[in-house]
């Protein structure tokens, strides 16, 4: 999106500051991100087409407990300043973790997740609750969603996907009611990538709440643990400071991880379909076709290993 100096000056007027400069930072799947520099400090602006997605993210950040995320200043969907919806947030300063993390980080992030998952709600969308309370419904939902996008990969990959989906259907039916008694659902961030986590002088802060929502806290833990590959000692340390017994969660997390793999496969097949149709702009195209296929093969391979462990 092309921005003018006048537009950015009007945004700075709303912030009560004078513009020094502005620049493009990055793009996600649904938004563009810009840095605004002023004499009062720096701000980050998130601009997107999807007003509902942005307002949900803004409200989530706004209502977070202090010390979990970044400050947000205002949300604008009037299209009077910009032709798209946007919101303004603070620029966090700190270091990002690497995939090989130290024990201090493990302790800090475990405490951060414990605080985040302490934010709960019983009032969630009935469709979401149906998914959490029925693993077979959840698995079939993801599997059926991918049906129309399977023509974008080779016959060999389709064969592997179909075999994997068949086993997941059987597994989910066997453990249908694993989360049936869950009444309180935790706030999840759902994207613990390195660039979203800041190690600041005031502790861990996390940005990018686009995919956040209330759900099973085990999902957030799975996403984090799969991303950072902690040692066994570090995993024990993590669960100790998180406040849960690891052995009590292992079965649930392994089965849930496989259900989530169905969603990952569905997502990647859809990205390949959009790529083929030319519906992903180069700016937002985070992966090329071969990279997407490699990720798809990796997910299938890892999921098959986990299936063997569960058996």
Secondary structure, DSSP 8 states (H G I E B T S, - for coil): ----HHHHHHHHHHHTS-EEEEEEEEE-SSEEEEEEEETTEEEEEEEES-HHHHHHHHHHHHTS-TTSS--EEEEE-S-SSSSSEEEEEE---SB---SS--HHHHHHHHHHHHHHHT-EES---HHHHHHHH-HHHHHHHHHHHTGGGGGGS-HHHHHHHHHHHHHHHHHHHHTTTTTTT---EEEE-----GGGEEEETTEEEE---TT-EEE-HHHHHHHHHHHH---HHHHHHHHHHHTS-HHHHHHHHHHHHHHHHHHHHHHHHHHHHHHHHT-S-TTT--S-HHHHHHHHHHHHHHHHHHHHHH-
